[in-house]
Amino acid sequence: MTAPTEFSEETRTRAKEIIARYPEGRERSALLPLLHLVQAEHGYVSPAGIAFCADLLGLTQAQVAAVASFYTMYKRRPTGDWLVSVCTNTMCGVQGGDRTFQALREYLGVGHEETTEDGKVTLEHAECLAACDYAPVMTVNYEFFDRVQAEEALRIVRELRQGGRPQPSRGPRLCTFKEISLQLAGFPDEREEALGEGGPGEATLAGARLAQQYGISVAGFDPETPIKEPVAEEVPGHKAPETAPKPAADRKPAGEPPEADKRSAR
């Protein structure tokens, strides 16, 4: 399979919209949604996608690749229309998740992070899907199927391969991996009434009811609170060496290279 190299004008326009969400001087914060945007067109973070993000944000391709390889939601190989994730962490694993993953491996003929020959289904086991109260769980393109045992998981995946879209236990109807990637990039789901589908699960509501009963709530927060600029702490009688990295222009922890390194890089 030849790796894609081009991006549509629509994607380029959306990329500019994403970058414009961030204050001047902090544009590199747009990297995470831009990587999702790349997946929305290519189906994974392709080499061309790495270069695309680097050029837009003034980063090196190595910096972009470091981020893309750190987060598991960014896929470095072509992903199928349906990303099937089976939780095999302790809670889900002992309640059936391990058996479900093995059953799907045998049925699909693929292993972890592998895609079926028809390009429809990518299978992966997940260390945690943050839904222990619904264990064992499986997601399809990040939408939950709760308390799923092997036979039910096989039924869901068979339906996907036959062109169906089974309804998740919670949340809206399924969309493809490229479609959900576009939403994760910050663009709305334009399907009619999709946002109103699928209410919260009973376990979630039980927690909310207990919080209400005992008066538990989050602390007050004013979203208009200004961001304070960090003040460097100075130690009396101590001067930082010239080789010490300076704070990054957008206050990222990595910092900027010393001036001497910048000159040598030129």
N, C-alpha and C positions, 0 to 999 in steps of 0.2 A: 504494500500500500504506500503510495506516494504521499508524503506529508504536505498539507495545504500551505500555501505561501501568501495568499492574498486575503484582504479584508474588504467587505462591501463598504460603499459610501455611507450606508445606514449605520454600520458599526463604527465607522470613523466619527460620524456626527454624535453618536451616543457616547463615545469616548470623551469627546470635548465636553458634553453635558456632565459627565461624571467628574471630570477634573474641575469644572466650574463650581462644584459643590463645596470646594475647600478653599480656605483663605489663601491669599497670595503669600508665597513663600513656604506653603505647606502642601504643595500639590502632590508630593510623593505619597501622601496619605491615601491617595486615590488608587494605589496599587491593588489592594484587595478586590474592590469591585471591578477594576479593569481586567483582572485575571478571570473573574467570572464571565465578563463580557467576551473575552477570548474563547472561553469554553462554549458560550452560547452560539458562536459561529462555527468553530472547528470541532466541537465535541470533546476537546481536551486542551490543555495548555501546550500548544505546539511550539516547536522551535521558532517559527515565525511569530507566534504570540508573545514569546519571551522578548524578541527583538522589538516588536510593536510597542509593548509596555515600556521597555527601556528607552526607546526613542522619545516617546511622549513625555516621560517624566524626568529625563536627564539622568537616568541611572545606568549602571553597567548591566550587561546581560547576566553576569554572575550574581549581582545583587537581586535581580528579579528571580532568577532560578533558585536562589537560597530561600526566598519566601515561598515560591511555588512548591518546593520540595518539602517544606516544613509542615504545611497544612494538608491534611488528608482529603479535604474537599476539592483540592486542585489535582486533576488527573494528568499524569505525564504520558499516558498512552491513550489511543482512541477508545472512547467509552460508548457502550451501546445505548439504544434509546431508553433502556430501563436499567438503572443501577440498583441492583438488589443487595441490600446490606443486612446481614444477619448478625444480631448481637450474640457474641460468644463469651462475654465477660461473666464473672462468677454467677450473678443472680440469674441471668438468662440462660447461661450455659447449662447449669445443673437442672433447670426446669424444662429443657428441651432444645435450647438453641444449638448445642453441639450436634445433636441428631438432625436438626433441620438443615444445618449447613452441609453436613455430609450427604444428606438425601438430595439436596440441590446440586452438589458437586457431581454426584453419580448421574442424575437425570440430565444435566446440562453438558456434562463432559468437559467441564472447565474447573480451574482452581481459583484461589484467591487472586483478585484483581485481573482475572482473565475474562475474555469476551467470547461468546458463541460465534461460530463461523458465519452465521447469517447477520451478525452485527447488531442483534436485537437486545441481548441481555449481557450485562457485566455483573459478575458475582464477586462479593467481598465479605469477609467477616469483619465485624466492627468490635473494637474493645469496649465501647460503651455508647449507647444511644440515648442515655439520659431519660429512661422510662422504666425504671426498676419496678414501679408500682403496677406496670402492665405486662410484666415479664411472663413468657419470653416474647420479645418483639422483633419485628423485621420491618425495614423501611424499603419503599420503592421510590427512588428520586426524593428521598428525605420525608416522605409521607408515611405515617405509622400504620402498621397492621399489628394489633395487640393480641397477646396471648396466643400466638401462632405456633402450632406444632407442625411436624414435618408434612403430614398429609395436606393440611390447609395451605402451607407454603407452596407445595407442589401444584395445588389447584390454582393458586394465584398466578404462579409463573407460567403454567400452561395457558391460562387465559390471556396473559400478556403476549405470548408467542403467537397466539391465534388472532391477534389484533384487538382484543378486548382491553378495557380499562377498569379493572375491579375497583370498587369504592373503598378507600382507606377507612380504618376504624374511627379516625379523627381527621379533621381537616378537609380541604376541597378535593374534588376529583383529580385524578392523576394527570400530569402533563409530562412531556418527554424530558430527557436530561438537558437538552439544549434550551427548552422552554423554561425549566426551573432555574437554569444558570442565568438566564436573562433577568428573572425576578430577583435572584441573589445579587445581581449587579445593581439593583435598585430601581428597576422598571416594573410598573404594576402589571398584575395579571388582568388581561383585558377580556377574559372569557366572561360571558354574561352570568352574573350571580354567583361566580365561583367563590368569591370571598365569603359569601354567606353560608357556604356548605360546611357540614360537619362541625358539630359543637364539641366542647371539651369533654373529656372522659369523666366518669364518676369519681375516680380516685383524685383527679385534679380538683373537682368541685368540693370533695370532702375536705381537702386541705384549706380551700378558700373559706369554707363554712366555719371551720375551727378558728381560723384567723379572725373572722368577723365576730365569732362568739366571744373570743378572749381579747378583742380590741387590739390585735396585732396588725400593724401597718408599717409601710416604709417611712423613713424619715422625710420630712419636708425638703423639697429641693426646688430652687428657682432656676429654670433653664436659661434665664438671661444673665446668670452670674458670670462676670467676666473671667477670663482665664488669666491668672497671674503669671507674669514672666518669672522664671526661676532665677534666683540670685545665687551666684557662685559663692560658696563659703571660702573665706580667706583665713589662712593660719598665720598668725603674727610671726614675722621673721622668715616666712617660707614663700618662695617664688616657684611657680610651676615651671619645669624645664621647657625649652622651646619645642622639644620633640613631642610634648604631650598633646594628644588630640584635643581640638577645640569643640565646644558644643555644636551640634549640627544646626544648619540654618533653620530647620523646622523642628528643632529640639528632640530629634530622635536620639536614643541612647548611644548609638554607634559613634556619633560625633563626626567631625570633619577631619581630614588628614592634616598634619602640620604643614605650614607654609613650605618648609624645605622639601617635603615629599611632593607637594603640588608642583614645585619648580622642576624637580627631577623627572616627574611624570611627563612634563611638556617636552 
